[in-house]
Amino acid sequence: MKIAIVEGSVVTSVLEAAGVYTVDVNGKAARAPATYTVEDASGAAAEEVEYEAVIMAPEGGRLMLSEEASVGWLYENGALVPPPAIPPTKAELLAYAAQKRWQVEIGGLVINGETIDTSRGSQAMITGAFSYSKEHPEEQIHFKALSGWVTLNAPTVAAIATAVGAHVQSCFALEATIAVAIEAGTLTTTAAIDAANWPSAA
């Protein structure tokens, strides 16, 4: 059983108490029935004595039973509540936006029913395939999409390269816009970053 010690309006410590305690209405003491064993002269148990275990609140403080409360919780309107979340710093928001952009950027892209890998390695391979197809426009390009093998002509390779490039640039452009809003103080939560108009895979 946990007993929270409240001083002012803040939980300053939490006690782990053995036994079944009840707290006085005024919160000044917690009480539980308890026993101890009296030994005789030989050290053998002779008698169990019942008594009331009492934990007193500190001067000006109060006790409350709570299995969830921890140090820093607040006492409000007769109940213990967690403290409000500390808002993320600008640095934390910028890092979160960069991670979100990364996830969307490499999350893949569906082009003409084929799922194209947009990881950094795949982007480089698509760029290479595009460069090769420009030099050899008559050749068919064999490419392994996430959905399987495909054979592409030069115009199709160009279309894929353009679509992937546009996808990547859209991701970075949105991250840049979000970064400006973070620095200006108009975007202050990770939820707002998640809710931004990120490019979709479709």
Residue, then its C-alpha position, 0 to 999 in steps of 0.5 A: m500500500k502506498i501513502a502519499i505525503v502532501e505538503g502545500s499542494v505537492v506530493t513530496s514523498v511516497l511511503e510503501a506501507a505494509g498493512v491495510y491503512t486508512v487515513d483520517v478524514n483530516g489527512k493528519a494520520a494513517r492507521a492500520p491494525a498490527t501485531y507484534t510477538v512477545e518472547d519469553a525468557s528462552g526466546a520462544a514466542a509467548e504471546e501476540v500483542e495487537y496494536e494500532a500502527v500510526i503514520m503521522a503527517p508532517e507539520g502542515g501536511r496531509l496523507m493520502l492513499s494512492e497507488e498511482a501518485s508519485v513525487g511531484w503530483l499535485y493535490e487539487n480539489g481533494a484529489l491527487v493529479p499528475p502535474p501538467a506535461i512539460p511542453p517540448t523545447k524548440a530543439e525537441l520539436l525540431a528533432y521530432a519534425a526531422q524524424k517525422r520527415w525521415q519516416v515519411e520520406i523513406g515510407g515508400l510511394v505508390i506509382n501506377g500501382e507499384t510500391i516504390d521503395t523511397s529509402r536513401g539507398s533506393q533513391a540513389m538507385i532510381t537516380g542511377a537508373f534514370s541517368y542510365s536510361k537517358e544515355h540508353p533510351e532504347e533499353q528496358i530497365h529491370f527494376k525491383a519494386l517493393s511489390g516485385w520485379v518490373t520492366l520499365n522503359a526510359p519514359t517510365v523511369a523518368a516519371i518514377a524518378t520525377a515522382v520520387g524526387a517530388h516526394v522527397q522535396s515535398c517532405f523537406a519543404l514541409e519540414a522547413t515550413i514547420a521549422v520556421a513555425i517552431e522558431a516563431g513559436t506558433l507551432t508548439t506541440t508534436a501533435a501539430i507536427d503529426a497533423a501537418n500536411w505530409p505527403s502520402a504514399a498513394 
